[in-house]
Amino acid sequence: MHRLPRHLCRHLPSCNSSLRQAPIRQAPRSAPVRLLSSTSARKDLPAAAAATSSPPPAASSAAYCTSLAQRSDHPSYLAGLLLPARSKRPFFALAALNVETASMKSLRQDSLRNGNAAAAVKLQWWHERVADIYEDRLDPVLLHQPLVQELQNAIRGDPERPLTRRFLEQLLAARQADLATATHESLNDLEAYVSQTQGPLLKLQLEALGVQSDGADHVATHLGMGIGLANFLRGVPPLAAQGHVALPGELMEKHRISSSVLLKPEERDPHDDENLRAAAFDLAVVGNEHLRHARDTFLNPESKVPAEARGAFLRGVDARLYFERMEVCNFDMDEARLKQGGLGSLPVQLAKTKFFSSDPF
């Protein structure tokens, strides 16, 4: 009988029964998302770090990335705890890079006058560091930046099989292009964005697990879109609270949702709430369909997806739970029950999926 890892058990609430997994089936009843700030890396390094001749210990830089994931991408952090020991370090390095680059748009939104330029400079800085690592010209001084050190280890840890450069460049290019996008105009635009961010990230994490497979990459493409749409939906209310309208313009027009409906929830009437639920339903259905396609591909023997790929796909558990809770809440994005734990909590479901289920997520 499997025993759960001790590091995961502390996250688990006590429970005696199993969660009923409810796929999305019907429309709502009422209506059918620490860099060096300058391009001069040496200038931005603290004086003490620049003076020393060696970078921080690997354990310290690895702990930095793990801590960043724990604080800012808790689902990835919990999934990473269940990976083989040899794969945790590169997995968390990639998760930390994703957190770092995803936060750039928040920086832009915090200061519309200067934030866009600062975010663009930081993303360009990462473009250059990735190129430096692949072309073996990285300035040793930059290894004092823990994420740079960990990214180099992830990319070149296996000299015979470095991580695919194209995937990293896709992720960074998508983040950079998104800086100029205040709101995605259509659902297709939003899908294209998440496919260029979450998809490449999952494929890189597969490679960190030693998996290189066309079938696994196909799963990653659709799973990444499901994860990305779940993350997007989850971010709509907090972004609205900060004064930003995130819903695609196409859905706003289709469901007759004005900006004020999102930005001033205290002024909504029942009809406004109904329209918001209908828009959330449209997004949830698309996201859940990507999860279904990914699951079916994984379970299809003809896809020949290696069993080792399941570790990277555990990140999909969080998206599945989110869509299930959306249905329970009648697709109310503000519903507090979306944050409830209990039997449906992420640690419980990650453990069940990892040790007791044939499903990848």
Secondary structure, DSSP 8 states (H G I E B T S, - for coil): -----HHHHTT----SS--------S--SS------SSS-HHHHS-HHHHHSSS---HHHHHHHHHHHHHHH-HHHHHHHHTS-HHHHHHHHHHHHHHHHHHTHHHHHHH-TTTHHHHHHHHHHHHHHHHHHHHTT---GGGGGSHHHHHHHHHHHSSTTS---HHHHHHHHHHHHHHTT-SS-SSHHHHHHHHHTTHHHHHHHHHHHTT---HHHHHHHHHHHHHHHHHHHHHHHHHHHHTT---S-HHHHHHTT--HHHHH-GGG--HHHHHHHHHHHHHHHHHHHHHHHHHHHHHH-GGG---GGGHHHHTTHHHHHHHHHHHHHTTT-TT-GGGG--GGG-HHHHHHHHHHH-SS--
